[in-house]
Amino acid sequence: MAVFTVHLNMIVSTGVTVVADDVDAAIEAVYDSPKMPGSMSFRAFGDASVDESEWLPSSVSDAAGEEVWSEDGAQ
């Protein structure tokens, strides 16, 4: 029998609630929020490697949970 290594990818997301005047201000405010998660450590995933990428906004929802902005341009 042969030995194989299977490489796996996982996307991690989170949500941070901020108070702001508009969507653009909310996206800016999230980076200064004390609730903003730091970078992830490889130790959280055993022998996995974690890239050094930054958290990027993918969508913004209002207080009612309705999406008001998304990275793909849907509003």
PEWO-V655224 format. One record per backbone hydrogen bond with DSSP energy under -0.5 kcal/mol. CO is the residue of the C=O (numbers start at 1). NH is the residue of the N-H. E is the energy in kcal/mol with one decimal. If there is no record, write none. Layout:
((CO,NH,E) (CO,NH,E))
This chain:
((4,6,-0.5) (5,7,-0.6) (18,20,-0.5) (22,26,-2.2) (23,27,-2.3) (24,28,-1.9) (25,29,-2.8) (26,30,-1.9) (27,31,-0.6) (28,31,-0.8) (29,32,-1.4) (29,33,-0.6) (30,33,-0.8) (33,36,-1.6) (41,44,-1.4) (42,45,-1.9) (43,46,-1.0) (45,48,-1.5) (49,51,-0.5) (58,71,-2.7) (60,68,-3.2) (60,69,-1.5) (62,65,-2.2) (66,62,-2.6) (69,60,-2.7) (70,73,-2.1))
